[in-house]
C-alpha cells in the first residue's frame, strides 16, 4: 500500500524531474470522512509514461520506475 505522504513525495520528485502531474481527489472521502485521498493520477511529459489516468498504487510504482531510470 502507498500512503498519501509517499504519493505526494513521489509527485514532487516527478515534477522536479520535469514531469507534469494531474491528481484527481476522492471527493466522497473528503466530504464523508474529511480525508484527502488520491483517486487517479496522470503523469505526462516524461519518456516512458503516457497520459492515461492511473490508480494511486499503479501510479506510485510507475513513478518509482521513472525516478530509478
mmCIF file as Biopython writes it, N, C-alpha, C and O atoms, coordinates in Angstrom:
data_model
#
loop_
_atom_site.group_PDB
_atom_site.id
_atom_site.type_symbol
_atom_site.label_atom_id
_atom_site.label_alt_id
_atom_site.label_comp_id
_atom_site.label_asym_id
_atom_site.label_entity_id
_atom_site.label_seq_id
_atom_site.pdbx_PDB_ins_code
_atom_site.Cartn_x
_atom_site.Cartn_y
_atom_site.Cartn_z
_atom_site.occupancy
_atom_site.B_iso_or_equiv
_atom_site.auth_seq_id
_atom_site.auth_asym_id
_atom_site.pdbx_PDB_model_num
ATOM 1   N N  . UNK A ? 1  ? 0.843   -1.186 0.000   1.0 0.0 1  A 1 
ATOM 2   C CA . UNK A ? 1  ? 0.000   0.000  0.000   1.0 0.0 1  A 1 
ATOM 3   C C  . UNK A ? 1  ? 0.882   1.240  0.000   1.0 0.0 1  A 1 
ATOM 4   O O  . UNK A ? 1  ? 1.998   1.218  0.519   1.0 0.0 1  A 1 
ATOM 5   N N  . UNK A ? 2  ? 0.393   2.285  -0.564  1.0 0.0 2  A 1 
ATOM 6   C CA . UNK A ? 2  ? 1.121   3.536  -0.664  1.0 0.0 2  A 1 
ATOM 7   C C  . UNK A ? 2  ? 0.369   4.608  0.106   1.0 0.0 2  A 1 
ATOM 8   O O  . UNK A ? 2  ? -0.835  4.785  -0.076  1.0 0.0 2  A 1 
ATOM 9   N N  . UNK A ? 3  ? 1.078   5.318  0.960   1.0 0.0 3  A 1 
ATOM 10  C CA . UNK A ? 3  ? 0.437   6.360  1.761   1.0 0.0 3  A 1 
ATOM 11  C C  . UNK A ? 3  ? 0.302   7.654  0.966   1.0 0.0 3  A 1 
ATOM 12  O O  . UNK A ? 3  ? 0.981   7.859  -0.041  1.0 0.0 3  A 1 
ATOM 13  N N  . UNK A ? 4  ? -0.580  8.511  1.436   1.0 0.0 4  A 1 
ATOM 14  C CA . UNK A ? 4  ? -0.760  9.821  0.812   1.0 0.0 4  A 1 
ATOM 15  C C  . UNK A ? 4  ? 0.541   10.610 0.883   1.0 0.0 4  A 1 
ATOM 16  O O  . UNK A ? 4  ? 0.909   11.295 -0.071  1.0 0.0 4  A 1 
ATOM 17  N N  . UNK A ? 5  ? 1.232   10.514 2.009   1.0 0.0 5  A 1 
ATOM 18  C CA . UNK A ? 5  ? 2.505   11.226 2.171   1.0 0.0 5  A 1 
ATOM 19  C C  . UNK A ? 5  ? 3.523   10.763 1.125   1.0 0.0 5  A 1 
ATOM 20  O O  . UNK A ? 5  ? 4.194   11.583 0.498   1.0 0.0 5  A 1 
ATOM 21  N N  . UNK A ? 6  ? 3.632   9.445  0.941   1.0 0.0 6  A 1 
ATOM 22  C CA . UNK A ? 6  ? 4.589   8.915  -0.040  1.0 0.0 6  A 1 
ATOM 23  C C  . UNK A ? 6  ? 4.204   9.341  -1.458  1.0 0.0 6  A 1 
ATOM 24  O O  . UNK A ? 6  ? 5.067   9.719  -2.251  1.0 0.0 6  A 1 
ATOM 25  N N  . UNK A ? 7  ? 2.912   9.278  -1.775  1.0 0.0 7  A 1 
ATOM 26  C CA . UNK A ? 7  ? 2.471   9.715  -3.103  1.0 0.0 7  A 1 
ATOM 27  C C  . UNK A ? 7  ? 2.817   11.178 -3.344  1.0 0.0 7  A 1 
ATOM 28  O O  . UNK A ? 7  ? 3.299   11.531 -4.420  1.0 0.0 7  A 1 
ATOM 29  N N  . UNK A ? 8  ? 2.578   12.021 -2.365  1.0 0.0 8  A 1 
ATOM 30  C CA . UNK A ? 8  ? 2.902   13.436 -2.521  1.0 0.0 8  A 1 
ATOM 31  C C  . UNK A ? 8  ? 4.403   13.651 -2.713  1.0 0.0 8  A 1 
ATOM 32  O O  . UNK A ? 8  ? 4.809   14.518 -3.487  1.0 0.0 8  A 1 
ATOM 33  N N  . UNK A ? 9  ? 5.224   12.874 -2.020  1.0 0.0 9  A 1 
ATOM 34  C CA . UNK A ? 9  ? 6.680   12.967 -2.196  1.0 0.0 9  A 1 
ATOM 35  C C  . UNK A ? 9  ? 7.094   12.522 -3.592  1.0 0.0 9  A 1 
ATOM 36  O O  . UNK A ? 9  ? 7.927   13.167 -4.229  1.0 0.0 9  A 1 
ATOM 37  N N  . UNK A ? 10 ? 6.512   11.416 -4.073  1.0 0.0 10 A 1 
ATOM 38  C CA . UNK A ? 10 ? 6.814   10.941 -5.430  1.0 0.0 10 A 1 
ATOM 39  C C  . UNK A ? 10 ? 6.386   11.963 -6.473  1.0 0.0 10 A 1 
ATOM 40  O O  . UNK A ? 10 ? 7.110   12.213 -7.437  1.0 0.0 10 A 1 
ATOM 41  N N  . UNK A ? 11 ? 5.217   12.551 -6.282  1.0 0.0 11 A 1 
ATOM 42  C CA . UNK A ? 11 ? 4.719   13.570 -7.214  1.0 0.0 11 A 1 
ATOM 43  C C  . UNK A ? 11 ? 5.674   14.764 -7.249  1.0 0.0 11 A 1 
ATOM 44  O O  . UNK A ? 11 ? 5.977   15.284 -8.323  1.0 0.0 11 A 1 
ATOM 45  N N  . UNK A ? 12 ? 6.144   15.196 -6.089  1.0 0.0 12 A 1 
ATOM 46  C CA . UNK A ? 12 ? 7.077   16.333 -6.031  1.0 0.0 12 A 1 
ATOM 47  C C  . UNK A ? 12 ? 8.380   15.994 -6.767  1.0 0.0 12 A 1 
ATOM 48  O O  . UNK A ? 12 ? 8.927   16.835 -7.480  1.0 0.0 12 A 1 
ATOM 49  N N  . UNK A ? 13 ? 8.874   14.766 -6.595  1.0 0.0 13 A 1 
ATOM 50  C CA . UNK A ? 13 ? 10.113  14.371 -7.273  1.0 0.0 13 A 1 
ATOM 51  C C  . UNK A ? 13 ? 9.922   14.282 -8.790  1.0 0.0 13 A 1 
ATOM 52  O O  . UNK A ? 13 ? 10.811  14.656 -9.555  1.0 0.0 13 A 1 
ATOM 53  N N  . UNK A ? 14 ? 8.754   13.782 -9.221  1.0 0.0 14 A 1 
ATOM 54  C CA . UNK A ? 14 ? 8.453   13.697 -10.659 1.0 0.0 14 A 1 
ATOM 55  C C  . UNK A ? 14 ? 8.376   15.103 -11.253 1.0 0.0 14 A 1 
ATOM 56  O O  . UNK A ? 14 ? 8.896   15.350 -12.341 1.0 0.0 14 A 1 
ATOM 57  N N  . UNK A ? 15 ? 7.731   16.017 -10.543 1.0 0.0 15 A 1 
ATOM 58  C CA . UNK A ? 15 ? 7.637   17.395 -11.022 1.0 0.0 15 A 1 
ATOM 59  C C  . UNK A ? 15 ? 9.021   18.030 -11.112 1.0 0.0 15 A 1 
ATOM 60  O O  . UNK A ? 15 ? 9.297   18.774 -12.053 1.0 0.0 15 A 1 
ATOM 61  N N  . UNK A ? 16 ? 9.886   17.748 -10.156 1.0 0.0 16 A 1 
ATOM 62  C CA . UNK A ? 16 ? 11.251  18.287 -10.177 1.0 0.0 16 A 1 
ATOM 63  C C  . UNK A ? 16 ? 12.039  17.745 -11.364 1.0 0.0 16 A 1 
ATOM 64  O O  . UNK A ? 16 ? 12.961  18.399 -11.852 1.0 0.0 16 A 1 
ATOM 65  N N  . UNK A ? 17 ? 11.677  16.555 -11.826 1.0 0.0 17 A 1 
ATOM 66  C CA . UNK A ? 17 ? 12.342  15.938 -12.978 1.0 0.0 17 A 1 
ATOM 67  C C  . UNK A ? 17 ? 11.763  16.436 -14.306 1.0 0.0 17 A 1 
ATOM 68  O O  . UNK A ? 17 ? 12.243  16.051 -15.372 1.0 0.0 17 A 1 
ATOM 69  N N  . UNK A ? 18 ? 10.723  17.297 -14.246 1.0 0.0 18 A 1 
ATOM 70  C CA . UNK A ? 18 ? 10.145  17.862 -15.455 1.0 0.0 18 A 1 
ATOM 71  C C  . UNK A ? 18 ? 8.801   17.277 -15.842 1.0 0.0 18 A 1 
ATOM 72  O O  . UNK A ? 18 ? 8.217   17.675 -16.851 1.0 0.0 18 A 1 
ATOM 73  N N  . UNK A ? 19 ? 8.307   16.344 -15.057 1.0 0.0 19 A 1 
ATOM 74  C CA . UNK A ? 19 ? 7.013   15.734 -15.354 1.0 0.0 19 A 1 
ATOM 75  C C  . UNK A ? 19 ? 5.854   16.635 -14.956 1.0 0.0 19 A 1 
ATOM 76  O O  . UNK A ? 19 ? 5.976   17.493 -14.082 1.0 0.0 19 A 1 
ATOM 77  N N  . UNK A ? 20 ? 4.747   16.416 -15.611 1.0 0.0 20 A 1 
ATOM 78  C CA . UNK A ? 20 ? 3.513   17.133 -15.265 1.0 0.0 20 A 1 
ATOM 79  C C  . UNK A ? 20 ? 2.571   16.110 -14.650 1.0 0.0 20 A 1 
ATOM 80  O O  . UNK A ? 20 ? 2.355   15.032 -15.205 1.0 0.0 20 A 1 
ATOM 81  N N  . UNK A ? 21 ? 2.012   16.460 -13.497 1.0 0.0 21 A 1 
ATOM 82  C CA . UNK A ? 21 ? 1.172   15.523 -12.765 1.0 0.0 21 A 1 
ATOM 83  C C  . UNK A ? 21 ? -0.191  16.157 -12.506 1.0 0.0 21 A 1 
ATOM 84  O O  . UNK A ? 21 ? -0.290  17.290 -12.035 1.0 0.0 21 A 1 
ATOM 85  N N  . UNK A ? 22 ? -1.241  15.395 -12.826 1.0 0.0 22 A 1 
ATOM 86  C CA . UNK A ? 22 ? -2.609  15.823 -12.530 1.0 0.0 22 A 1 
ATOM 87  C C  . UNK A ? 22 ? -3.181  14.813 -11.542 1.0 0.0 22 A 1 
ATOM 88  O O  . UNK A ? 22 ? -3.169  13.607 -11.792 1.0 0.0 22 A 1 
ATOM 89  N N  . UNK A ? 23 ? -3.685  15.320 -10.415 1.0 0.0 23 A 1 
ATOM 90  C CA . UNK A ? 23 ? -4.251  14.459 -9.384  1.0 0.0 23 A 1 
ATOM 91  C C  . UNK A ? 23 ? -5.744  14.701 -9.284  1.0 0.0 23 A 1 
ATOM 92  O O  . UNK A ? 23 ? -6.196  15.842 -9.193  1.0 0.0 23 A 1 
ATOM 93  N N  . UNK A ? 24 ? -6.500  13.620 -9.300  1.0 0.0 24 A 1 
ATOM 94  C CA . UNK A ? 24 ? -7.939  13.698 -9.043  1.0 0.0 24 A 1 
ATOM 95  C C  . UNK A ? 24 ? -8.151  13.141 -7.640  1.0 0.0 24 A 1 
ATOM 96  O O  . UNK A ? 24 ? -7.733  12.024 -7.335  1.0 0.0 24 A 1 
ATOM 97  N N  . UNK A ? 25 ? -8.800  13.927 -6.791  1.0 0.0 25 A 1 
ATOM 98  C CA . UNK A ? 25 ? -9.021  13.547 -5.398  1.0 0.0 25 A 1 
ATOM 99  C C  . UNK A ? 25 ? -10.366 12.857 -5.248  1.0 0.0 25 A 1 
ATOM 100 O O  . UNK A ? 25 ? -11.285 13.107 -6.028  1.0 0.0 25 A 1 
ATOM 101 N N  . UNK A ? 26 ? -10.484 11.993 -4.254  1.0 0.0 26 A 1 
ATOM 102 C CA . UNK A ? 26 ? -11.738 11.308 -3.948  1.0 0.0 26 A 1 
ATOM 103 C C  . UNK A ? 26 ? -12.614 12.262 -3.142  1.0 0.0 26 A 1 
ATOM 104 O O  . UNK A ? 26 ? -12.453 12.397 -1.929  1.0 0.0 26 A 1 
ATOM 105 N N  . UNK A ? 27 ? -13.542 12.921 -3.830  1.0 0.0 27 A 1 
ATOM 106 C CA . UNK A ? 27 ? -14.398 13.934 -3.196  1.0 0.0 27 A 1 
ATOM 107 C C  . UNK A ? 27 ? -15.298 13.325 -2.127  1.0 0.0 27 A 1 
ATOM 108 O O  . UNK A ? 27 ? -15.551 13.948 -1.097  1.0 0.0 27 A 1 
ATOM 109 N N  . UNK A ? 28 ? -15.774 12.126 -2.368  1.0 0.0 28 A 1 
ATOM 110 C CA . UNK A ? 28 ? -16.663 11.483 -1.401  1.0 0.0 28 A 1 
ATOM 111 C C  . UNK A ? 28 ? -15.957 11.231 -0.070  1.0 0.0 28 A 1 
ATOM 112 O O  . UNK A ? 28 ? -16.535 11.472 0.990   1.0 0.0 28 A 1 
ATOM 113 N N  . UNK A ? 29 ? -14.730 10.755 -0.115  1.0 0.0 29 A 1 
ATOM 114 C CA . UNK A ? 29 ? -13.974 10.515 1.113   1.0 0.0 29 A 1 
ATOM 115 C C  . UNK A ? 29 ? -13.714 11.824 1.853   1.0 0.0 29 A 1 
ATOM 116 O O  . UNK A ? 29 ? -13.728 11.865 3.084   1.0 0.0 29 A 1 
ATOM 117 N N  . UNK A ? 30 ? -13.479 12.882 1.100   1.0 0.0 30 A 1 
ATOM 118 C CA . UNK A ? 30 ? -13.232 14.176 1.742   1.0 0.0 30 A 1 
ATOM 119 C C  . UNK A ? 30 ? -14.497 14.699 2.412   1.0 0.0 30 A 1 
ATOM 120 O O  . UNK A ? 30 ? -14.441 15.237 3.518   1.0 0.0 30 A 1 
ATOM 121 N N  . UNK A ? 31 ? -15.628 14.543 1.748   1.0 0.0 31 A 1 
ATOM 122 C CA . UNK A ? 31 ? -16.892 15.035 2.301   1.0 0.0 31 A 1 
ATOM 123 C C  . UNK A ? 31 ? -17.322 14.192 3.502   1.0 0.0 31 A 1 
ATOM 124 O O  . UNK A ? 31 ? -17.665 14.735 4.553   1.0 0.0 31 A 1 
ATOM 125 N N  . UNK A ? 32 ? -17.303 12.874 3.348   1.0 0.0 32 A 1 
ATOM 126 C CA . UNK A ? 32 ? -17.818 11.990 4.389   1.0 0.0 32 A 1 
ATOM 127 C C  . UNK A ? 32 ? -16.849 11.760 5.542   1.0 0.0 32 A 1 
ATOM 128 O O  . UNK A ? 32 ? -17.266 11.637 6.694   1.0 0.0 32 A 1 
ATOM 129 N N  . UNK A ? 33 ? -15.557 11.703 5.232   1.0 0.0 33 A 1 
ATOM 130 C CA . UNK A ? 33 ? -14.574 11.333 6.248   1.0 0.0 33 A 1 
ATOM 131 C C  . UNK A ? 33 ? -13.581 12.445 6.567   1.0 0.0 33 A 1 
ATOM 132 O O  . UNK A ? 33 ? -12.844 12.352 7.549   1.0 0.0 33 A 1 
ATOM 133 N N  . UNK A ? 34 ? -13.555 13.484 5.757   1.0 0.0 34 A 1 
ATOM 134 C CA . UNK A ? 34 ? -12.599 14.563 5.976   1.0 0.0 34 A 1 
ATOM 135 C C  . UNK A ? 34 ? -11.171 14.213 5.583   1.0 0.0 34 A 1 
ATOM 136 O O  . UNK A ? 34 ? -10.226 14.883 5.999   1.0 0.0 34 A 1 
ATOM 137 N N  . UNK A ? 35 ? -11.013 13.156 4.776   1.0 0.0 35 A 1 
ATOM 138 C CA . UNK A ? 35 ? -9.666  12.744 4.357   1.0 0.0 35 A 1 
ATOM 139 C C  . UNK A ? 35 ? -9.447  13.086 2.895   1.0 0.0 35 A 1 
ATOM 140 O O  . UNK A ? 35 ? -10.363 12.970 2.080   1.0 0.0 35 A 1 
ATOM 141 N N  . UNK A ? 36 ? -8.232  13.508 2.562   1.0 0.0 36 A 1 
ATOM 142 C CA . UNK A ? 36 ? -7.861  13.754 1.161   1.0 0.0 36 A 1 
ATOM 143 C C  . UNK A ? 36 ? -7.159  12.499 0.658   1.0 0.0 36 A 1 
ATOM 144 O O  . UNK A ? 36 ? -6.055  12.165 1.089   1.0 0.0 36 A 1 
ATOM 145 N N  . UNK A ? 37 ? -7.831  11.808 -0.271  1.0 0.0 37 A 1 
ATOM 146 C CA . UNK A ? 37 ? -7.298  10.564 -0.810  1.0 0.0 37 A 1 
ATOM 147 C C  . UNK A ? 37 ? -7.174  10.714 -2.322  1.0 0.0 37 A 1 
ATOM 148 O O  . UNK A ? 37 ? -8.090  11.188 -2.993  1.0 0.0 37 A 1 
ATOM 149 N N  . UNK A ? 38 ? -6.015  10.297 -2.845  1.0 0.0 38 A 1 
ATOM 150 C CA . UNK A ? 38 ? -5.815  10.308 -4.294  1.0 0.0 38 A 1 
ATOM 151 C C  . UNK A ? 38 ? -6.760  9.305  -4.930  1.0 0.0 38 A 1 
ATOM 152 O O  . UNK A ? 38 ? -6.885  8.174  -4.458  1.0 0.0 38 A 1 
ATOM 153 N N  . UNK A ? 39 ? -7.427  9.719  -6.002  1.0 0.0 39 A 1 
ATOM 154 C CA . UNK A ? 39 ? -8.324  8.807  -6.717  1.0 0.0 39 A 1 
ATOM 155 C C  . UNK A ? 39 ? -7.676  8.331  -8.011  1.0 0.0 39 A 1 
ATOM 156 O O  . UNK A ? 39 ? -7.625  7.131  -8.282  1.0 0.0 39 A 1 
ATOM 157 N N  . UNK A ? 40 ? -7.181  9.275  -8.811  1.0 0.0 40 A 1 
ATOM 158 C CA . UNK A ? 40 ? -6.487  8.964  -10.062 1.0 0.0 40 A 1 
ATOM 159 C C  . UNK A ? 40 ? -5.330  9.935  -10.221 1.0 0.0 40 A 1 
ATOM 160 O O  . UNK A ? 40 ? -5.401  11.092 -9.806  1.0 0.0 40 A 1 
ATOM 161 N N  . UNK A ? 41 ? -4.262  9.437  -10.833 1.0 0.0 41 A 1 
ATOM 162 C CA . UNK A ? 41 ? -3.081  10.262 -11.064 1.0 0.0 41 A 1 
ATOM 163 C C  . UNK A ? 41 ? -2.663  10.097 -12.521 1.0 0.0 41 A 1 
ATOM 164 O O  . UNK A ? 41 ? -2.581  8.981  -13.033 1.0 0.0 41 A 1 
ATOM 165 N N  . UNK A ? 42 ? -2.402  11.221 -13.178 1.0 0.0 42 A 1 
ATOM 166 C CA . UNK A ? 42 ? -1.933  11.205 -14.564 1.0 0.0 42 A 1 
ATOM 167 C C  . UNK A ? 42 ? -0.572  11.884 -14.619 1.0 0.0 42 A 1 
ATOM 168 O O  . UNK A ? 42 ? -0.405  13.007 -14.144 1.0 0.0 42 A 1 
ATOM 169 N N  . UNK A ? 43 ? 0.396   11.191 -15.202 1.0 0.0 43 A 1 
ATOM 170 C CA . UNK A ? 43 ? 1.753   11.731 -15.343 1.0 0.0 43 A 1 
ATOM 171 C C  . UNK A ? 43 ? 2.051   11.877 -16.829 1.0 0.0 43 A 1 
ATOM 172 O O  . UNK A ? 43 ? 1.889   10.927 -17.595 1.0 0.0 43 A 1 
ATOM 173 N N  . UNK A ? 44 ? 2.483   13.057 -17.233 1.0 0.0 44 A 1 
ATOM 174 C CA . UNK A ? 44 ? 2.860   13.297 -18.631 1.0 0.0 44 A 1 
ATOM 175 C C  . UNK A ? 44 ? 4.188   14.040 -18.674 1.0 0.0 44 A 1 
ATOM 176 O O  . UNK A ? 44 ? 4.735   14.430 -17.643 1.0 0.0 44 A 1 
ATOM 177 N N  . UNK A ? 45 ? 4.687   14.223 -19.876 1.0 0.0 45 A 1 
ATOM 178 C CA . UNK A ? 45 ? 5.895   14.985 -20.154 1.0 0.0 45 A 1 
ATOM 179 C C  . UNK A ? 45 ? 7.173   14.258 -19.746 1.0 0.0 45 A 1 
ATOM 180 O O  . UNK A ? 45 ? 8.227   14.883 -19.635 1.0 0.0 45 A 1 
ATOM 181 N N  . UNK A ? 46 ? 7.093   12.950 -19.521 1.0 0.0 46 A 1 
ATOM 182 C CA . UNK A ? 46 ? 8.280   12.148 -19.239 1.0 0.0 46 A 1 
ATOM 183 C C  . UNK A ? 46 ? 8.263   10.923 -20.139 1.0 0.0 46 A 1 
ATOM 184 O O  . UNK A ? 46 ? 7.229   10.276 -20.302 1.0 0.0 46 A 1 
ATOM 185 N N  . UNK A ? 47 ? 9.410   10.610 -20.719 1.0 0.0 47 A 1 
ATOM 186 C CA . UNK A ? 47 ? 9.511   9.438  -21.577 1.0 0.0 47 A 1 
ATOM 187 C C  . UNK A ? 47 ? 9.230   8.182  -20.753 1.0 0.0 47 A 1 
ATOM 188 O O  . UNK A ? 47 ? 9.780   8.001  -19.667 1.0 0.0 47 A 1 
ATOM 189 N N  . UNK A ? 48 ? 8.365   7.321  -21.286 1.0 0.0 48 A 1 
ATOM 190 C CA . UNK A ? 48 ? 8.034   6.077  -20.616 1.0 0.0 48 A 1 
ATOM 191 C C  . UNK A ? 48 ? 6.729   6.120  -19.857 1.0 0.0 48 A 1 
ATOM 192 O O  . UNK A ? 48 ? 6.353   5.148  -19.202 1.0 0.0 48 A 1 
ATOM 193 N N  . UNK A ? 49 ? 6.034   7.243  -19.940 1.0 0.0 49 A 1 
ATOM 194 C CA . UNK A ? 49 ? 4.755   7.352  -19.240 1.0 0.0 49 A 1 
ATOM 195 C C  . UNK A ? 49 ? 3.759   8.088  -20.120 1.0 0.0 49 A 1 
ATOM 196 O O  . UNK A ? 49 ? 3.996   9.220  -20.541 1.0 0.0 49 A 1 
ATOM 197 N N  . UNK A ? 50 ? 2.643   7.428  -20.389 1.0 0.0 50 A 1 
ATOM 198 C CA . UNK A ? 50 ? 1.622   8.015  -21.243 1.0 0.0 50 A 1 
ATOM 199 C C  . UNK A ? 50 ? 0.694   8.927  -20.467 1.0 0.0 50 A 1 
ATOM 200 O O  . UNK A ? 50 ? 0.954   9.264  -19.312 1.0 0.0 50 A 1 
ATOM 201 N N  . UNK A ? 51 ? -0.378  9.317  -21.107 1.0 0.0 51 A 1 
ATOM 202 C CA . UNK A ? 51 ? -1.279  10.283 -20.495 1.0 0.0 51 A 1 
ATOM 203 C C  . UNK A ? 51 ? -2.549  9.637  -19.941 1.0 0.0 51 A 1 
ATOM 204 O O  . UNK A ? 51 ? -3.554  10.323 -19.754 1.0 0.0 51 A 1 
ATOM 205 N N  . UNK A ? 52 ? -2.520  8.343  -19.677 1.0 0.0 52 A 1 
ATOM 206 C CA . UNK A ? 52 ? -3.688  7.653  -19.134 1.0 0.0 52 A 1 
ATOM 207 C C  . UNK A ? 52 ? -3.735  7.794  -17.620 1.0 0.0 52 A 1 
ATOM 208 O O  . UNK A ? 52 ? -2.705  7.665  -16.958 1.0 0.0 52 A 1 
ATOM 209 N N  . UNK A ? 53 ? -4.915  8.058  -17.060 1.0 0.0 53 A 1 
ATOM 210 C CA . UNK A ? 53 ? -5.047  8.116  -15.600 1.0 0.0 53 A 1 
ATOM 211 C C  . UNK A ? 53 ? -4.734  6.750  -14.986 1.0 0.0 53 A 1 
ATOM 212 O O  . UNK A ? 53 ? -5.090  5.711  -15.542 1.0 0.0 53 A 1 
ATOM 213 N N  . UNK A ? 54 ? -4.069  6.769  -13.841 1.0 0.0 54 A 1 
ATOM 214 C CA . UNK A ? 54 ? -3.672  5.532  -13.162 1.0 0.0 54 A 1 
ATOM 215 C C  . UNK A ? 54 ? -4.228  5.524  -11.747 1.0 0.0 54 A 1 
ATOM 216 O O  . UNK A ? 54 ? -4.478  6.576  -11.158 1.0 0.0 54 A 1 
ATOM 217 N N  . UNK A ? 55 ? -4.418  4.331  -11.212 1.0 0.0 55 A 1 
ATOM 218 C CA . UNK A ? 55 ? -4.794  4.209  -9.811  1.0 0.0 55 A 1 
ATOM 219 C C  . UNK A ? 55 ? -3.595  4.671  -8.977  1.0 0.0 55 A 1 
ATOM 220 O O  . UNK A ? 55 ? -2.468  4.643  -9.470  1.0 0.0 55 A 1 
ATOM 221 N N  . UNK A ? 56 ? -3.807  5.091  -7.742  1.0 0.0 56 A 1 
ATOM 222 C CA . UNK A ? 56 ? -2.690  5.561  -6.918  1.0 0.0 56 A 1 
ATOM 223 C C  . UNK A ? 56 ? -1.595  4.516  -6.732  1.0 0.0 56 A 1 
ATOM 224 O O  . UNK A ? 56 ? -0.413  4.859  -6.759  1.0 0.0 56 A 1 
ATOM 225 N N  . UNK A ? 57 ? -1.958  3.262  -6.544  1.0 0.0 57 A 1 
ATOM 226 C CA . UNK A ? 57 ? -0.950  2.221  -6.331  1.0 0.0 57 A 1 
ATOM 227 C C  . UNK A ? 57 ? -0.111  2.017  -7.590  1.0 0.0 57 A 1 
ATOM 228 O O  . UNK A ? 57 ? 1.116   1.947  -7.515  1.0 0.0 57 A 1 
ATOM 229 N N  . UNK A ? 58 ? -0.768  1.922  -8.746  1.0 0.0 58 A 1 
ATOM 230 C CA . UNK A ? 58 ? -0.039  1.757  -10.003 1.0 0.0 58 A 1 
ATOM 231 C C  . UNK A ? 58 ? 0.806   2.995  -10.304 1.0 0.0 58 A 1 
ATOM 232 O O  . UNK A ? 58 ? 1.944   2.882  -10.759 1.0 0.0 58 A 1 
ATOM 233 N N  . UNK A ? 59 ? 0.247   4.163  -10.049 1.0 0.0 59 A 1 
ATOM 234 C CA . UNK A ? 59 ? 0.981   5.413  -10.297 1.0 0.0 59 A 1 
ATOM 235 C C  . UNK A ? 59 ? 2.241   5.474  -9.438  1.0 0.0 59 A 1 
ATOM 236 O O  . UNK A ? 59 ? 3.287   5.922  -9.908  1.0 0.0 59 A 1 
ATOM 237 N N  . UNK A ? 60 ? 2.153   5.033  -8.197  1.0 0.0 60 A 1 
ATOM 238 C CA . UNK A ? 60 ? 3.328   5.032  -7.327  1.0 0.0 60 A 1 
ATOM 239 C C  . UNK A ? 60 ? 4.417   4.135  -7.895  1.0 0.0 60 A 1 
ATOM 240 O O  . UNK A ? 60 ? 5.585   4.522  -7.934  1.0 0.0 60 A 1 
ATOM 241 N N  . UNK A ? 61 ? 4.034   2.925  -8.341  1.0 0.0 61 A 1 
ATOM 242 C CA . UNK A ? 61 ? 5.011   2.016  -8.935  1.0 0.0 61 A 1 
ATOM 243 C C  . UNK A ? 61 ? 5.633   2.618  -10.187 1.0 0.0 61 A 1 
ATOM 244 O O  . UNK A ? 61 ? 6.846   2.541  -10.382 1.0 0.0 61 A 1 
ATOM 245 N N  . UNK A ? 62 ? 4.802   3.217  -11.035 1.0 0.0 62 A 1 
ATOM 246 C CA . UNK A ? 62 ? 5.301   3.818  -12.280 1.0 0.0 62 A 1 
ATOM 247 C C  . UNK A ? 62 ? 6.237   4.980  -11.975 1.0 0.0 62 A 1 
ATOM 248 O O  . UNK A ? 62 ? 7.283   5.112  -12.611 1.0 0.0 62 A 1 
ATOM 249 N N  . UNK A ? 63 ? 5.874   5.825  -11.007 1.0 0.0 63 A 1 
ATOM 250 C CA . UNK A ? 63 ? 6.740   6.960  -10.656 1.0 0.0 63 A 1 
ATOM 251 C C  . UNK A ? 63 ? 8.063   6.473  -10.071 1.0 0.0 63 A 1 
ATOM 252 O O  . UNK A ? 63 ? 9.111   7.055  -10.351 1.0 0.0 63 A 1 
ATOM 253 N N  . UNK A ? 64 ? 8.028   5.413  -9.260  1.0 0.0 64 A 1 
ATOM 254 C CA . UNK A ? 64 ? 9.293   4.847  -8.739  1.0 0.0 64 A 1 
ATOM 255 C C  . UNK A ? 64 ? 10.174  4.378  -9.883  1.0 0.0 64 A 1 
ATOM 256 O O  . UNK A ? 64 ? 11.381  4.621  -9.881  1.0 0.0 64 A 1 
ATOM 257 N N  . UNK A ? 65 ? 9.571   3.699  -10.874 1.0 0.0 65 A 1 
ATOM 258 C CA . UNK A ? 65 ? 10.334  3.231  -12.034 1.0 0.0 65 A 1 
ATOM 259 C C  . UNK A ? 65 ? 10.926  4.402  -12.817 1.0 0.0 65 A 1 
ATOM 260 O O  . UNK A ? 65 ? 12.086  4.353  -13.226 1.0 0.0 65 A 1 
ATOM 261 N N  . UNK A ? 66 ? 10.141  5.444  -13.025 1.0 0.0 66 A 1 
ATOM 262 C CA . UNK A ? 66 ? 10.629  6.617  -13.765 1.0 0.0 66 A 1 
ATOM 263 C C  . UNK A ? 66 ? 11.765  7.298  -13.033 1.0 0.0 66 A 1 
ATOM 264 O O  . UNK A ? 66 ? 12.714  7.765  -13.663 1.0 0.0 66 A 1 
ATOM 265 N N  . UNK A ? 67 ? 11.688  7.362  -11.722 1.0 0.0 67 A 1 
ATOM 266 C CA . UNK A ? 67 ? 12.734  8.017  -10.942 1.0 0.0 67 A 1 
ATOM 267 C C  . UNK A ? 67 ? 14.010  7.173  -10.873 1.0 0.0 67 A 1 
ATOM 268 O O  . UNK A ? 67 ? 15.107  7.714  -10.732 1.0 0.0 67 A 1 
ATOM 269 N N  . UNK A ? 68 ? 13.868  5.864  -10.970 1.0 0.0 68 A 1 
ATOM 270 C CA . UNK A ? 68 ? 15.028  4.980  -10.922 1.0 0.0 68 A 1 
ATOM 271 C C  . UNK A ? 68 ? 15.792  4.966  -12.235 1.0 0.0 68 A 1 
ATOM 272 O O  . UNK A ? 68 ? 16.978  4.638  -12.266 1.0 0.0 68 A 1 
ATOM 273 N N  . UNK A ? 69 ? 15.108  5.323  -13.327 1.0 0.0 69 A 1 
ATOM 274 C CA . UNK A ? 69 ? 15.736  5.277  -14.669 1.0 0.0 69 A 1 
ATOM 275 C C  . UNK A ? 69 ? 16.694  6.428  -14.877 1.0 0.0 69 A 1 
ATOM 276 O O  . UNK A ? 69 ? 17.302  6.540  -15.941 1.0 0.0 69 A 1 
#
